[in-house]
Structure formats: structure tokens, C-alpha cells
Amino acid sequence: MLSTEVASSLSTQWPCRDVQMRQLASLLSPHVPSPPTLVVHGISATCKSTILRAVLATLEVPYAIVRSSECITGRHLLTKILWNTLEALDQKEEWEKSGKGRCEHVSGLSVLLEECLAARSAEDPGKFVLVLDEIDRQREAPHTLLSALARLGEIIPSLCVVLVVSSTPRPLFLQCAAVPHISFPPYTRREAIHIILSSDAPVVDGLPDETSSRVYPYFVSTVYDSLVGPTAGSIPDFRSICERLWFRFVAPVVNGETPPGGNNEWDFTRLLVKNRAIFRHQGESALVHRIVPDETPATTKRTPLAKTALPSALPSLPYFSTLILTSAYLASHTPQRLDTIFFSKFSSSSLSARNKRAHHRRRLKVLSQAQAEDRQAANDCPSTPNKKGKRTKTRITKSTLSSAFATSSATTSAIGGGAGIAGPSTILTARPFPLERLLAIYHAIDPNPPATPLRVAAVADRIYAELATLRRLRLVVPAASHNGMATSSGNTTADAGDKWCVNVSGDWVGELAKGIGVEVGEWLAGGLD
Amino acid sequence: MDTDGLNDALGLSNDKSQTLGAYIYQPPKHGKSTGERPSKRRKVLSTTSRDKRADRQHFVPLLNGDEKAESVQLRYDTYQELWSKQENKIQDILEDVDSGVLMDVLSFIRSTSPQTCNGCIPTALVTVGSNVSSLSRLLSRLNGQLISTEEGSVVVLESGDAPNLKTTLKNIIRATVTNTDGNDGYQKFLIDRAGPRLLGYDLDLLHDYVQRKGTKKLVLALRDSEAFDPGLLTDLLSLFKSWLDRIPFTVLLGISTSVELFEGRLPRSCVALLQGKHFEVQEAGNCVNRIYETIQADLNTSLWLGRNVTSTLFENTSDYFQSPEAFSRMVKYAYMSHFFANPLAVLLANPDSTVLTQSKLCKAIRNLPSFRMLCEDLIEEGFTKQARDMLEDDEYLIQETPKYLDANQQRMQKMFQAVRVVHACLQYTQSAKKPNVSDLSVRALSGELPESTIVEEMFATAKTLDSDKLDKLLVRLQGIMISPEVDAIQEELSTLLDRCSESGPLRSGYNINSTVTKTTVVQQRIRLSKGQADLSEQAVEYTNIVDRVIALLQVHLTETLINPQNLFLHEAFLFDLRNPLKETFAPRPRFATERALATPFDYLLSSSDITMTGVSAKQPATAVLYQLYLDSGALVNVHDLWQAFYGVFETEEAGGCDDRVVMSLFYGALSELKAFGVIKNSRKKTDHLAKSAWMGL
């Protein structure tokens, strides 16, 4: 079969990949000697594996496909290669011969593969294609694995190894010259729209076919321009977005609304003007996948919007755990040097202490305001040297502040909701704290301090127990795993000196704390006022 | 330093008698292999069989060791009997609570497939809140259901089982196979197959298994999803995704916080693999309230938890993460301690008088405060003879005691019945915050309920109820109170309602609508006066009925809501000791460690007779150093510490003090403190130690 025939027979099913199909077909054709190694590369969802599979099936070349993502270790991969090859060659019963189905090293693999291929019946000495899918994603792969696998084809003449990689290969990454590469580029706008339009528009009850066929092409290209193109979406994404939005888009026609402008018929422009909001709100939410999909049917436009805006019910914790979480939050968000001012019991009731606290809160707030203004000023004219930043005498440097602003992450967000500041009023990101500090702060903020302080001793122990639960819930985490997440989860031990860090948003903690009678802003630097 | 002192300090001369104040706990070794999934049924069986062997030793004779053996055995048997009854009730409640969610999850698992989820892994998100244990209950029942219908099985995975991908997969495969075939089945499964032996983490194994069994749904449940490492979870799920066409996975994620928080922490690529539905399990609080109500207010109850115990129990539930199981364990402990330590508990077994004929037991009964109260009452009422007999005649006492016990137990039962009456009434009278049975019980147990504002308000509102609500209330009361009076009133009311069914609900004369405010001008002042509006005939009749209901309730409540502390023998059927319960369930390791270090002779026997306060060389070196450490600031110079340490030994052992020995003690102590984690090297100053723990926090 000629390569053009293969391409034409397949292109109805997978359009816009003619070039690649022809290349593959000519390189892997059973009548032509194949290159020992072939690299197929392209980002995900560009149809690499599907087309490779289809071409191989059409060419009727014996082949085996190993999906690297399903192999846990390098050894697993090698075993699987051997096993799949045996299966493809119908030699499954003879696994005892070939190393008892065990293969621990690439050199061993080459010997075993050679034996298998040599053991084939004499009348069919043709080539054998081994496809290693997503081989660049192999877990626990030794760094020589790729180049070693690329050599297999050189050692065994009848073998052709196809490496499918999803990253763009660096030059000579196989340490081997002149390996043919076939690139699967992402689909262009024209191609993507063509692919979507090659299937019909989703059927909507009550929508005349004629309108559908007239409006759908425009709709698809608008979706591509507004949502898929800018986000580099793949074809399946594109398709699912189109399917999801199409119902809403044509809803005015189906509901029998009268088109504006005295016309009797809806055309694309009118629908678009009517449905601008879809692309803004639903379109964006359509891009984000959620585990629990929104099940609000798209009958009215108002209700789903209101629903998404509402914060879902957050879990409530038991009293004691809430208090611990609050202390952890405060410990994470108060600079340690201000501890004596904010949490010391010796001066907690005196006027001067309160003044001091207010002063510090205000200062930190002024600082953050100044920072916001600076940014504003910097945006306007970058050359002006700022003076406000220098005037504030604090050890919190400008860089920490600006980084705190830049990464207004989930861990820090506004509590007070100050009117003047655009950014979060809690200017510091969560910092790690030692456990003893948490205990001390707990005692400081306890809204119901024990009547007899001598009995307090039990509290520290109870805190540990609750903290373990909070840690299991990842609300408070050891500082090391907060950053790296490298340490294994589960039952790792923590020393007394180890640092911890809070791992939730401030709003929620603030709300929880209010529920048990603790005002977080009162203790927080830059929180209240 | 003389040898004695030295040996003492080094702990060389420690013979066992000196350290009797402290015990070392050595946990028994379990023969069970670690990997084997404990099957619940078998576990229960094995423990009970072991219990039977060791029955005899469980309880010790009380009353200074003079208690009869039968009586000891009776106490134990009664405990077993009472608790097993209660436990069954609790179990029923727990199953009942979950059944709704169970059905939902089951139907979700049955109805979904990757095709219905846009090619994603079908995922059930179960939020459990603080009710952490409910999930495992749910899962085991789910497992049973799926296995019995041969649809598949549930594999439970905990974060501890998942240190890395390889082990996790191995655990999943092993758990899946052992779940249905047992451990031997797993071994057989590994060996007994055509082809080469696969690696333990190869999902081909699972694929094989699924094909052999014809599994339609393989549910993988992550019990504490938050605790899993997000990277590992992503790896695992992407692996499942790629196998989804061969193995029918369904993922069940147990979430303790909220779906948003959980989702927010996962990488987008991982979220994109999942799609499913969200289920919520009931909060622990409701469940616990139901358990408490069943335990206490049931008509067959013969032992009650007192006010202190109740408030401790509910404090724990509201303040800490606590599962209903933990709650029932605490109740069990309370039952256990009652029967273990109270010789009067034998009375609950309704023994024949031969068992009771023990002079010590009679003595114990006579020593009860409630006995004293009883005698005083008897004398006041003029039954001097009886009082005298009770005091002097053992036989008479033993004859009378069970009667009193029975009567008083009935009064307790009635009291809880009254609590339920109040609770039922409050459902109709109070709109906003409804106190639950446990709140009411605490008040009732302390005898405060009849005079409380809750009840007063209840009566006030009950007067103004319209006929519809009153009708419902009466029907409800009929279920709780067995009294002909209620039936009679109910009948009357229904006949009245039949007569005037068209005029809408009737209102009593106490209702705000039937009072009229009159305005009169007296001496240039406006006076407001309230007066009864003219009531219709039916309304007057209805008002009468309301009055009767109120009167009935008032009489009933004042009769039944007694203070249990005033009942004779309440010590036998009311367990109200706060302390063993509270201490047992709140261990204080840190406090104990600190105390042991700061005042070692609280635990160790001192070699000298004089009780010493403060630092002394007789104490273990670590304790000495710890006390010095307590006096220091946040940073302490090691040399200063050494000097102080040496000083302690120098003053005690005037003269011959070998500073090399002391130095070695010092080093030993220092490294021990380091191991405790109370000191660490300071980064600021090289020759200083930083304090990292403060006492008494």
C-alpha cells in the first residue's frame, strides 16, 4: 500500500494530519527498510498515538505498543516491552525460553528481543515495530534509558523503535545522529475549526436545522477566538466547550424570544450581542474543570451566576480545634518581634499596651497603603524615586511586601477589607512558626481562660492531639512539606524544634474564630482599623 | 563523692524496689501480620473467645478484698449484659444514621461509568466533617453490599499506606485480592497464573483479577484524602485514568474540610481526571445526641450516667474531633468503672439474698449519704421502727434494699420520660434555639429542670398554642406519656374540633389576639388597660382544655423531675464521677514528662528519708540539669550551665567530688534533654544552647 493511499484512507477519520500520516506510512511501510529509530513528537492532544496506531494497523506491520505512563519503574518498562513483544509475535507460550519473562536491564532486553525476533518462522522475516508511548514521562528512568532504547534498532536489524515524546526534543537527545523526527504541531485555528465542523452541531430540540447549520460555523469560530485559542485548548476541550455553550447560545431562538431591531429572525450577530455574557462568565467556568460539575440547567442566566458567586458552606471545626487553628493562623501572620506587644498578658489591659497595638497595626497598614500607592506611582511614571517607602522604619523590606502583594495567594487574603487598599490588608504571607509559639499564643487568645491557671498543664497535650488532626486535614502543615511537598505524607514524625505553617485562607479562619468569640483582627498586625 | 552517692547518681545501684513508683509499660506483641487486612467479624470473635478465658481475673474483690466471689462475678456479668444491650442499640443507631448516604453512594457507584463522566474517573466526594469515623463504617457496609451482589468491592486506602507510588499500588492490589479471597488467596493469585511472575505493583495483576472475578465496579476509597501527598495522588489518578478502559475504577474520596479546599490544593491536571458527585455525611453531634437519648431515656435502662459525666461527654464532643464511636467508648468506660469499682453495683444484678448477705456490703449501704437521708426521712415521717431495723438488722436491710432500688430506678425512668416530654413540648413551643435532650438531661440530672426558665417559657408559650398545634402536641405526648388523662383530653379536643372544623384553628384565652387593649383618659393621662376580649363559646371550651393540659403537665413534671441525688441508693444506679473518665481520655504525656523532670521524687522513691525540695545531687542528673535549665533564659551559655551543675554536686558532696564523673553525668544529661527536644544548639552564639520548650504551656 502506498503512503498516499494510507493517508487518504485515514484522513476522513482524523483530518488535518495528512503530512504526518504520509511520513509515517512511508517510513514504516513493510516494503521499505525502516530507520532503526524514529521519534514522533508533539504536545499532548495532537493525535500522535492515535495516528501512529492507525497507520500501523493499516500497514499490517507487526507491532507492539508499550505505554510508558503505565510502567512504574524502569524495570517494569523493560519487562513490559518484552512481554508485549512476545504477545504481538504470538510467542506468549514460550516465555520460559526468553529469560523467564524477566528482564532487568536494557542490554538483557536487546538479547532477548533478538532471540524472539529470530525465533519467528522463516517465511516472515519482516520488520517489527516497537512503539514506546510517552517514553519521556517514564518514572524512575535511568538517564541513559532513552539513548539505550534508541540503540535497540541498530543492534536488531529487523526492529524499528518508535519513540513518542510529548516534549520538544533537544538536538541529539538520543546521542545518535540523524534520527528521523516527525513533528505533530498543535492544530491551527483553521484546522481546529475544520475538525469541529466536520461533525454536526449538537442537536437542540426546537431549533430549526436550517438556523443551526447557518449559525453554528460562526459560533464555533467565535468560541475558538474567545476561549480556546487564547488558552491553547485542545480539540476535546474545544468540542466540550462548544457542546456546553451551544444550548445557551441558541436559547433565545428555542424560547421563541423576538429578536431585537424589528427583525423576524435571529441571526448570528443578534445572538452574539444577546449572549455576550455567556462568553464572559460561563465560558470561563467552562474552561475550568471541576470535580463536581455545576448542575444548574441553563434556563435562566441570572441564577447560575448568583450561585457561583456564593461561597459554598465551609466546614466548621470543633471549638478547641478552631482555637488552635486560629492561634496557628496568628502565629503564621504576626511578625515574631511583635509578639510581646500583641500577646503579652502583663500589659494586655493597660491603655498604653492597647495604644501600642493599635499603633503597630496602623503602621503596618500605612505601610501596605504606601506600598499600594507606590505601585500606583510606579505604574504611572517608573522613574520617580519613592520617598514613602524609605520613611517607614520597619524591617519588613519592600521586596517582601511587593512579593506579598504580587502573590496574593490563597494563603493570604483580606480580613478587614479596608476601603483604601486594593490588595490584601494582611500583608504577610504565612510564615513558619515553632510549636511552642503556637502554644503561647493559644494561651494569650483563649477567650475562656481557665479559672485556676495551675490546671492549664493538660492543654498542651490536648493541643498536640488536635494538631495531629489538623495536620491530617492539611490545615496546619509542617513547614518543610508546605514548600516542597517532597516529604512523604502520612506518619512522619515532627521534632519539637520543627516549624509549622498554616495552610488555609484567612477569611475562613476569621469567620471560624468569630464563631467562638475571638476577633482575629484584634491580634493581627495590620488587621483591624 | 562517696561511692553510694555516685552509684545513686549514675543509677547503678538501682534495685527494683527503689523504682517501684514508676512502671514501664510493655505493649503485648500482636501475632497478626502487618499487611493483612483485619476482618472485622473475625476480630470480634477472637476477642470474645479470649475474654472468656480471662474472665475470672477481670474484676477484683472489693470491700477491702472481702467481697464474695459470686458477687464479683455477678458484677462482671451484669456489666457485660447491660453494656452489650446498650452497644447493640448504639450499633443500630450508627447504621441507621448512615443508611441514607449509603444508598446514595451505592446508586452513584452503580449508575456511573467513565462514559457518563466524559471519560473521567467517576468520583464520589464524601464530606464527613468532624465525623471522621463514619466513613470507615460506610465503606465497610458498602464493601459488604458490593461483594454480596458480586458487583465488585471496595478497597480502602489510608495516607499511611501510600508513602510512594510503588508501595501504594502494591497495597491496592493486595488489599483488593485479600478483600475477597483472603491472604492465602493473594499468595495463590500471585503464583497460580500463566506466564511470568509479575511485579507486585503491576496493575496487570489487578486487570487479571478483575477479569477473573468479572468485577463491574472497583471502588477505591481514600479515607483521608487531604493527608495524601498531592503529587502522589496525581500520579496515582493519572495511572488509573490510563487503565480505566480495562479496570472499572471508581474513586471515593473522604474529605474532612470542604470540596473547595480539597480541590484547590490539587493540581489542575489532577482535577481534570476526576468527575463525580458530592455526598455529605451527617455531623457527629446529631448522632451523639441520639445515642445519648437512647442510652439514658430508654425504658429498660437500669444504670444512668450522672450530670458530671454527661457534661464531660458533651464537652468532648463539642470541643474536639470526636467520633460517635469514641463517644460510645467513653460511655463504655463509664459503665466499666462503675461495675469495676463500686461494690454496690452488684445490686443491679437483682441477686438473691444469699449473695447479698455480707456484713461488709450492709455496712457499705449504711454508710451511704443517701441511706442517711432515707433514715432521716423515715424518722420524720414517724417510721422509727423501720429506721431502726434498717440500721440494725442486716436481713431486713437486704430484704428492703432491692425494693427501694426497684422503686427508685422506676423514678429515674420516669424522670427521663419527663425529659422527653419537655423535649417534645419544646418542639412545638419554641421556634428558635431548641435545646436537645442532652442539655435538658444535664439540667434534669442536677434537679434544676423544673425551676428552669426553659420550662417556664415552655408553659407560657404552651398556653397560647392554637388548637392545631396543641392537637399535634397531644398526639406526640400520647406516645411518650402513658396516662389516661392525656387520652381523655385528646378525645375531648378532637370532638371539639370536629364540631367547629370550619372556623379554622381555635385560640385560647391566653392568646395575644384575644386580649384587648383599652385606652382610657384619666386625669389627662392615657391609661392602657388590658382586658379579655369576648370569647366565643368554643374558645372558652378550648381555653379550658388548654388549662387542663397545662395543669396535667405541671403536675406530671413536678412529680417526676426529682433530683436524683436525693434518691436512696442513687450511688448504685447513677454513675457520676467525673474524674476517671476525664483523666483517662485526656492523657498528659508532656505534663507527666515535665513533672518527672522537675520533681523526680514524685515518681521515683527517694533514697533518703527527708523529702527534698529543689535541686539536689540525689536526683537523676537529667532532672538536675532540667531544673537548672528551667531557671535560665531563652539562651544559655553551656559553661554557665556546667558551672551550676557542678555546683550542685560540689555542695552536696563536700570535698571529694570527681569532676570527670560529674562531667560525664553532665554530658549524659545534656544529650538526654536534647533527645527530649527541649534544647537545641543556638545559631546565634556557638557556645550557647537555645531553649525550645517552656514548662507549663
Interface residues (C-beta under 8 A of the other chain):
Chain A: R67 S69 E70 I72 T73 R75 H76 T79 W83 K92 W95 K100 G101 R102 R139 S240 V288 H289 R290 I291 V292 P293 S312 A313 L314 P315 S316 L317 P318 Y319 F320 S321 A410 P434 E436 L439 A440 H443 V456 A457 A458 V459 A460 D461 R462 Y464 A465 E466 T469 R471 R472 L473 R474 L475 M485 S488 S489 G490 N491 D495 A496 G497 V504
Chain B: N118 T123 L125 T127 G129 S130 V132 E158 S159 G160 D161 A162 P163 N164 L165 K166 L169 G195 P196 R197 L198 L199 Y201 D202 L203 D224 E226 A227 F228 D229 P230 G231 L232 D235 S238 L239 S242 W243 S256 T257 S258 V259 E260 L261 E263 G264 R265 R268 V271 A272 L274 Q275 G276 K277 H278 T317 S318 D319 Y320 F321 Q322 A586 P587 R588 P589 R590 F591 E594 F676 G677 V678 K680 S692 A693 W694 G696 L697
